[in-house]
Amino acid sequence: MSEDTLKIMIVGLENVGKTSILLTLEKKYSLLGALTPTKGIERSTFKILGYPVSAWDLGGQEAYRKGYLQKDIFFEETDLFIYCMDVKDPGNHELAIDYYQKILEIFKKLKQKVPIIIFLHKIDPDIKNDPEIRKNVKILKDMVQSSTSADFEIEFYETSIYDDWRLTKAFSAGLQKLSTKTEVLSSHLAEFAKQIKANAIILLNQNGYLIGEYASNEMSAFLCQSISTQSLYMYLVMKERDIKPEKITVDIKEGFILFRGVTINEEEFFIIFYSKVTRSLELFGEVFPKFAEQTKDIFKFFFK
């Protein structure tokens, strides 16, 4: 980590979808249809919890790849390494692994134990259970694991630009690895959920990145996740028209799911929670001020 900015490297072969990933995360959907191959390195910046983040999108054409590998300086002070692989392109899997291994050698030379997130990409919702896709996923995981030394910690995520939640979850998981307070925040959310009698809770920042979550079981987590991106989109669309909804509520047979904007430390966040108890709304109002103050303290030096 540089003194002021978190540096994230997003790397992979050409046509793997790196730029599309960034545009989807930034909710710039209108630009997806006009993409051209990335030339060299494109940098985008944003803030999370007040910390500046610089995302480096490295063009994947062969000439660029050779150039990066000849200059270690591109990889210096990297905080997070996201490597993208096209699951639907088995003909290039060996080449993708070779490129991956060469980059890891550079990190070793620089003595940087960078956390690694592997995006097994282009697993669109309608094909995620296809037998051929499942076979390719297993093969790729085995190839990556056998190519990664114990010096590095890796996590795999199956991603698609047509599944906002999975993509957000994968990217946010990488960001959370850069904090020493991730577990503290998770425990804090678990306690808050207990106080308001919620079965699951999600905290997003104003850009839609997952800051923290808690769920008592898998189904409760699914119910919160299922409305998070759609509710955020609805909220932002209405906000553009100077309509700021206090909350969005989805009633289901087993209870209700609530999405609402909140302010913590003068910054906008979004809380989504699922509860079977109507009184949760009242309890939320009672305990949120204290929760916000405690959360503000946790956010101090979150990435330091």
C-alpha positions as CSV (number, residue, x, y, z in Angstrom):
1,M,0.0,0.0,0.0
2,S,1.3,3.4,-0.9
3,E,1.0,6.1,1.8
4,D,-2.3,7.5,0.5
5,T,-3.9,5.2,-2.0
6,L,-4.9,1.5,-2.2
7,K,-3.7,0.0,-5.5
8,I,-5.7,-2.8,-7.1
9,M,-4.4,-4.6,-10.2
10,I,-7.0,-6.2,-12.5
11,V,-5.2,-8.5,-14.9
12,G,-5.9,-11.2,-17.5
13,L,-5.7,-12.1,-21.1
14,E,-7.4,-10.0,-23.8
15,N,-11.2,-10.3,-24.2
16,V,-11.6,-11.7,-20.7
17,G,-13.8,-8.9,-19.7
18,K,-11.8,-6.8,-17.2
19,T,-13.0,-3.4,-18.4
20,S,-16.6,-4.6,-18.5
21,I,-16.2,-5.7,-14.9
22,L,-15.1,-2.3,-13.8
23,L,-17.9,-0.5,-15.7
24,T,-20.5,-2.8,-14.2
25,L,-19.1,-2.2,-10.7
26,E,-19.3,1.5,-11.4
27,K,-22.9,1.1,-12.7
28,K,-21.8,2.6,-16.1
29,Y,-23.9,0.1,-18.0
30,S,-24.4,2.4,-21.0
31,L,-20.7,2.2,-21.9
32,L,-20.6,-1.6,-22.1
33,G,-21.8,-1.7,-25.7
34,A,-19.1,0.6,-27.0
35,L,-16.0,-1.1,-25.5
36,T,-12.8,-1.4,-27.5
37,P,-9.7,-3.3,-26.3
38,T,-7.8,-1.6,-23.5
39,K,-4.6,0.1,-24.7
40,G,-1.9,-0.2,-22.2
41,I,-3.0,0.6,-18.6
42,E,-6.2,2.4,-17.7
43,R,-6.6,3.7,-14.2
44,S,-9.9,4.5,-12.5
45,T,-10.2,6.0,-9.0
46,F,-12.9,6.0,-6.4
47,K,-13.2,6.2,-2.6
48,I,-14.3,3.7,-0.1
49,L,-14.8,4.7,3.5
50,G,-12.8,7.9,2.7
51,Y,-9.8,6.0,1.4
52,P,-8.8,6.6,-2.3
53,V,-8.5,3.5,-4.4
54,S,-6.8,3.2,-7.7
55,A,-7.8,0.3,-10.0
56,W,-5.3,-0.6,-12.7
57,D,-6.9,-2.3,-15.7
58,L,-4.0,-3.8,-17.7
59,G,-4.7,-4.4,-21.4
60,G,-4.4,-8.1,-22.2
61,Q,-3.0,-8.1,-25.7
62,E,0.2,-10.1,-26.1
63,A,2.4,-7.0,-26.9
64,Y,1.2,-5.3,-23.7
65,R,1.6,-8.5,-21.6
66,K,5.3,-8.8,-22.7
67,G,5.9,-5.2,-21.8
68,Y,4.4,-5.5,-18.3
69,L,6.5,-8.6,-17.5
70,Q,9.7,-6.7,-18.4
71,K,9.0,-3.9,-16.0
72,D,8.5,-4.8,-12.4
73,I,7.7,-1.2,-11.5
74,F,4.1,-1.8,-12.8
75,F,3.5,-4.2,-10.0
76,E,5.2,-2.3,-7.1
77,E,3.1,-1.4,-4.1
78,T,0.2,-3.5,-5.2
79,D,-2.3,-4.1,-2.4
80,L,-4.7,-6.5,-4.2
81,F,-4.3,-8.6,-7.3
82,I,-7.4,-9.6,-9.2
83,Y,-6.8,-12.2,-11.9
84,C,-9.6,-12.7,-14.4
85,M,-10.0,-15.9,-16.4
86,D,-12.6,-16.7,-19.1
87,V,-14.2,-20.0,-18.1
88,K,-15.7,-20.4,-21.5
89,D,-12.4,-20.2,-23.3
90,P,-10.5,-23.5,-22.5
91,G,-8.3,-23.0,-25.5
92,N,-6.5,-20.2,-23.7
93,H,-6.4,-21.6,-20.2
94,E,-2.8,-22.8,-20.4
95,L,-1.8,-19.3,-21.7
96,A,-3.7,-17.7,-18.9
97,I,-2.0,-19.8,-16.3
98,D,1.4,-19.1,-17.8
99,Y,0.8,-15.3,-17.6
100,Y,-0.5,-15.7,-14.0
101,Q,2.7,-17.6,-12.9
102,K,5.0,-15.0,-14.4
103,I,3.2,-12.2,-12.5
104,L,3.5,-14.2,-9.3
105,E,7.3,-14.5,-9.9
106,I,7.5,-10.7,-10.1
107,F,5.6,-10.4,-6.8
108,K,8.1,-12.9,-5.3
109,K,11.0,-10.9,-6.6
110,L,9.5,-7.7,-5.1
111,K,8.9,-9.6,-1.8
112,Q,5.2,-8.7,-1.9
113,K,2.7,-11.2,-0.4
114,V,-0.3,-9.7,-2.2
115,P,-3.7,-11.2,-1.5
116,I,-5.1,-12.7,-4.7
117,I,-8.7,-12.9,-5.9
118,I,-9.4,-15.1,-8.9
119,F,-12.4,-14.2,-11.0
120,L,-13.7,-17.2,-12.9
121,H,-15.5,-15.0,-15.3
122,K,-18.3,-15.1,-17.8
123,I,-20.3,-17.6,-15.8
124,D,-23.6,-16.1,-16.7
125,P,-26.7,-17.0,-14.6
126,D,-28.3,-19.1,-17.4
127,I,-25.2,-21.3,-17.8
128,K,-23.7,-21.5,-14.3
129,N,-25.0,-25.1,-13.8
130,D,-24.1,-26.3,-17.3
131,P,-21.9,-29.5,-17.1
132,E,-19.3,-28.1,-19.4
133,I,-19.0,-24.9,-17.3
134,R,-18.7,-26.9,-14.1
135,K,-16.0,-29.0,-15.6
136,N,-14.0,-26.0,-16.8
137,V,-14.4,-24.4,-13.3
138,K,-12.9,-27.5,-11.6
139,I,-10.1,-27.7,-14.1
140,L,-9.2,-24.0,-13.7
141,K,-9.3,-24.1,-10.0
142,D,-6.9,-27.1,-10.0
143,M,-4.6,-25.4,-12.4
144,V,-4.5,-22.2,-10.4
145,Q,-3.9,-23.9,-7.1
146,S,-1.1,-26.1,-8.4
147,S,0.5,-22.9,-9.9
148,T,0.3,-20.9,-6.6
149,S,2.9,-21.2,-3.9
150,A,2.1,-21.1,-0.2
151,D,3.5,-17.5,-0.2
152,F,0.1,-16.3,-1.5
153,E,-3.4,-16.4,-0.2
154,I,-6.0,-17.0,-3.0
155,E,-9.8,-17.0,-3.2
156,F,-12.0,-18.0,-6.1
157,Y,-15.2,-16.3,-7.2
158,E,-17.5,-17.1,-10.1
159,T,-18.5,-13.9,-11.8
160,S,-20.5,-12.4,-14.6
161,I,-21.4,-8.9,-15.6
162,Y,-25.0,-10.1,-15.7
163,D,-25.0,-10.9,-12.0
164,D,-24.3,-7.7,-10.2
165,W,-24.4,-9.2,-6.7
166,R,-21.9,-12.0,-7.4
167,L,-19.6,-9.4,-9.0
168,T,-19.9,-6.9,-6.2
169,K,-19.4,-9.7,-3.6
170,A,-16.2,-10.9,-5.3
171,F,-14.7,-7.4,-5.7
172,S,-15.7,-6.4,-2.1
173,A,-14.1,-9.6,-0.8
174,G,-10.9,-8.4,-2.1
175,L,-11.3,-5.0,-0.5
176,Q,-12.1,-6.6,2.8
177,K,-8.8,-8.5,2.7
178,L,-7.1,-5.1,3.0
179,S,-8.6,-4.3,6.3
180,T,-7.7,-5.6,9.8
181,K,-11.2,-4.7,11.0
182,T,-13.3,-6.9,8.7
183,E,-14.0,-9.5,11.5
184,V,-14.7,-6.7,14.0
185,L,-17.3,-5.2,11.6
186,S,-18.9,-8.6,11.0
187,S,-19.3,-9.2,14.8
188,H,-20.7,-5.7,15.1
189,L,-23.3,-6.3,12.4
190,A,-24.2,-9.7,14.0
191,E,-24.8,-7.9,17.3
192,F,-26.9,-5.2,15.6
193,A,-29.0,-7.9,13.9
194,K,-29.6,-9.6,17.2
195,Q,-30.7,-6.3,18.7
196,I,-33.3,-5.6,16.0
197,K,-34.3,-9.3,15.7
198,A,-33.1,-9.6,12.1
199,N,-32.0,-12.8,10.5
200,A,-29.6,-11.2,8.0
201,I,-28.1,-7.8,7.4
202,I,-26.0,-6.2,4.6
203,L,-24.2,-2.9,4.7
204,L,-23.3,-1.2,1.4
205,N,-21.5,2.0,0.8
206,Q,-22.9,4.7,-1.5
207,N,-21.2,3.1,-4.6
208,G,-22.9,-0.2,-3.8
209,Y,-19.7,-2.0,-2.5
210,L,-20.3,-4.6,0.2
211,I,-18.8,-3.3,3.4
212,G,-20.0,-6.0,5.7
213,E,-22.7,-8.6,6.2
214,Y,-24.2,-11.1,8.7
215,A,-26.7,-13.9,8.2
216,S,-28.0,-16.5,10.6
217,N,-28.4,-19.0,7.7
218,E,-27.9,-19.3,3.9
219,M,-31.6,-18.7,3.0
220,S,-31.7,-15.5,5.1
221,A,-28.5,-14.3,3.3
222,F,-30.1,-15.1,-0.1
223,L,-33.2,-13.1,0.7
224,C,-31.2,-10.0,1.5
225,Q,-28.9,-10.4,-1.4
226,S,-31.8,-11.0,-3.8
227,I,-33.1,-7.4,-3.5
228,S,-29.9,-5.5,-2.8
229,T,-28.8,-4.5,-6.3
230,Q,-32.3,-4.0,-7.6
231,S,-33.3,-1.8,-4.6
232,L,-30.1,0.2,-4.9
233,Y,-30.8,0.8,-8.6
234,M,-34.4,1.9,-7.8
235,Y,-33.1,4.2,-5.1
236,L,-30.5,5.8,-7.4
237,V,-33.0,6.3,-10.2
238,M,-35.4,8.1,-7.9
239,K,-32.7,10.1,-6.3
240,E,-31.8,11.5,-9.8
241,R,-35.4,12.9,-9.9
242,D,-34.9,14.5,-6.5
243,I,-37.0,11.8,-4.9
244,K,-35.3,10.2,-2.0
245,P,-37.3,7.2,-0.6
246,E,-37.0,6.7,3.1
247,K,-37.1,2.9,2.6
248,I,-38.0,0.1,0.2
249,T,-39.8,-2.8,1.8
250,V,-40.6,-6.2,0.3
251,D,-43.2,-8.2,2.1
252,I,-42.9,-12.0,1.8
253,K,-44.7,-14.9,3.5
254,E,-41.9,-15.5,5.9
255,G,-41.5,-11.8,7.0
256,F,-40.1,-8.8,5.2
257,I,-36.9,-7.4,3.7
258,L,-36.1,-3.7,4.1
259,F,-33.7,-1.5,2.2
260,R,-33.0,2.0,3.5
261,G,-30.4,4.7,3.2
262,V,-28.6,5.8,6.4
263,T,-25.9,8.3,7.3
264,I,-22.8,7.2,9.2
265,N,-20.0,9.8,9.8
266,E,-21.6,12.2,7.2
267,E,-21.4,9.5,4.5
268,E,-24.3,7.7,2.8
269,F,-24.7,4.0,3.3
270,F,-27.4,1.4,2.6
271,I,-28.7,-1.2,5.0
272,I,-30.7,-4.2,3.9
273,F,-32.1,-6.5,6.5
274,Y,-34.4,-9.5,6.6
275,S,-36.7,-10.1,9.6
276,K,-39.7,-12.2,10.5
277,V,-40.6,-9.8,13.3
278,T,-42.6,-6.6,12.5
279,R,-41.2,-4.9,15.6
280,S,-37.8,-4.9,13.9
281,L,-38.7,-1.6,12.3
282,E,-39.3,0.0,15.7
283,L,-36.2,-1.6,17.2
284,F,-34.1,-0.3,14.3
285,G,-35.1,3.3,15.1
286,E,-34.2,2.8,18.7
287,V,-30.7,1.3,18.4
288,F,-29.5,2.7,15.1
289,P,-28.0,5.9,16.6
290,K,-25.7,3.9,18.9
291,F,-24.9,1.5,16.1
292,A,-23.9,4.4,13.8
293,E,-21.5,5.9,16.4
294,Q,-19.9,2.5,17.0
295,T,-19.6,1.9,13.3
296,K,-18.0,5.3,12.8
297,D,-15.3,4.2,15.3
298,I,-14.7,0.9,13.5
299,F,-14.3,2.8,10.2
300,K,-11.4,4.9,11.6
301,F,-8.2,3.6,10.1
302,F,-10.2,0.7,8.4
303,F,-7.4,0.2,5.9
304,K,-4.4,1.1,8.0
